[in-house]
Amino acid sequence: MRDETKSLDFYNDILGMDNHFIESSEKRLKMVIDLKGPEFETIPFCYRCIADNYFHRFYLSYTMGMSYEELLPDVNKYIENACNGWTGKNYEELVRICSMSILFNIRNEYIENMIKKAEPRLNTLVYGELFIKLLEPSWEIKATELYRITDKSLVEVIQLARSDKTATVQRLKKFVDKQWFKTLHEGVISQEGCYRGFWCIEAAALVKALKLDDTELKACKYYPYDMAHFCD
């Protein structure tokens, strides 16, 4: 296991719950489509629920020590459902989709459609646009606002990488060690009795996209080192 905070039996119990959530969510989506059609107003919400379930199972599976090959199916299903459910307004989902795409070398029709949805830049903020630009270098950044104050740190990381990779790593290390955990919303990854681990996936995606030497980050408690190197 990559995180031994809980026992393997505990993690297996949560995994069983995640499996149940995925199965029930997919059945619910099929039922809504059959009854109301594929354009019904709640369909994007259904896709987002399924995406969250696949992401949680992926997150837990990484914590449990599963390999790239074992994780990839859930990554693909997460991206498929998250992109189908993304309306162009969920900033945090945008960053997560981009991070997973970068880490697992995935660029498919779902990613392409997600980028197209972002083109009107309705509610797209500068940090989200920087992540799109990591996927699509021709992207022209026009947003200037930040969603949360800690995003300023990672904007600095991306900008600093253009001139000083060593300083970039130090800035990212400070974020992972001192700031990232404070940005988590209660219950997003760890709910009462549902601990799945804590991994700063954005940091690993930036290491890969910016071609940083993450040797110093390897010892950071929340840094998913293996994930950053799955596709080396």
Residue pairs with C-beta under 8 A, 6 or more apart in sequence:
1 8
1 11
1 63
1 64
1 65
2 62
2 63
2 64
2 65
2 197
2 224
2 226
3 63
3 197
5 195
5 197
6 195
8 64
10 195
11 60
11 63
11 64
14 60
14 194
14 195
14 196
15 57
15 60
15 61
15 64
17 194
18 53
18 56
18 57
18 60
19 57
21 53
21 56
22 50
22 53
22 54
22 57
25 46
25 49
25 50
25 53
26 50
28 46
28 49
29 43
29 46
29 47
29 50
32 40
32 42
32 43
32 46
33 40
33 43
36 42
36 43
43 85
44 84
44 85
44 86
44 87
45 85
46 85
47 81
47 82
47 84
47 85
48 81
48 82
48 85
48 86
48 90
48 93
50 77
50 81
50 85
51 78
51 81
51 82
51 85
51 93
54 74
54 77
54 78
54 81
55 74
55 78
55 82
55 96
56 189
56 196
57 74
58 71
58 74
58 75
58 78
59 189
59 196
59 197
59 199
60 196
60 197
61 70
61 71
61 74
62 71
62 197
62 199
62 224
62 226
62 227
63 196
63 197
63 199
68 104
68 230
68 231
71 230
72 104
75 100
75 104
75 106
76 106
78 100
79 97
79 100
79 101
79 106
79 108
79 110
79 111
80 110
82 93
82 96
82 97
83 97
83 110
83 111
83 113
83 114
84 110
86 93
86 94
86 97
86 114
86 117
87 117
88 117
88 118
88 120
88 122
88 123
88 124
89 122
89 123
91 123
91 124
91 125
91 127
91 128
91 147
92 147
94 114
94 118
94 124
94 128
94 131
94 132
95 127
95 128
95 131
95 202
96 201
97 111
97 114
98 128
98 131
98 132
98 134
98 135
98 205
99 131
99 201
99 202
99 204
99 205
100 106
100 201
100 205
101 107
101 111
101 135
102 134
102 135
102 205
102 208
102 209
103 201
103 204
103 205
103 208
103 227
103 228
103 230
103 231
104 230
104 231
105 231
107 135
111 135
115 132
115 135
115 136
115 139
118 124
118 128
118 129
118 132
121 129
121 142
121 143
124 132
124 143
125 143
125 145
125 146
125 147
125 151
126 141
126 143
126 144
126 145
126 146
126 151
126 155
127 146
127 147
127 151
127 154
127 155
128 143
128 147
129 139
129 141
129 142
129 143
130 141
130 155
130 158
131 205
132 139
133 139
133 141
134 158
134 205
134 206
134 209
134 210
146 152
146 155
148 183
150 175
150 179
150 180
150 182
150 183
153 171
153 174
153 175
153 179
154 172
154 175
154 202
154 206
156 171
157 168
157 171
157 172
157 175
157 206
157 210
158 206
158 210
160 167
160 168
160 171
161 168
161 210
161 212
165 210
165 211
165 212
165 213
168 210
168 212
169 212
169 213
169 214
169 216
169 217
170 216
172 203
172 206
172 207
172 212
172 217
173 216
173 217
173 220
175 200
175 203
176 200
176 203
176 217
176 220
176 222
176 223
177 220
177 221
177 222
180 200
180 202
180 203
180 222
181 198
181 222
184 198
189 196
189 197
189 198
190 196
190 197
190 198
198 221
198 222
199 222
199 223
199 224
199 227
200 222
200 223
200 224
201 224
201 227
203 217
203 222
203 223
203 224
204 214
204 223
204 224
204 225
204 227
204 228
205 228
206 212
207 214
207 217
207 228
208 228
208 231
214 223
214 225
214 228
217 223
217 225
218 225
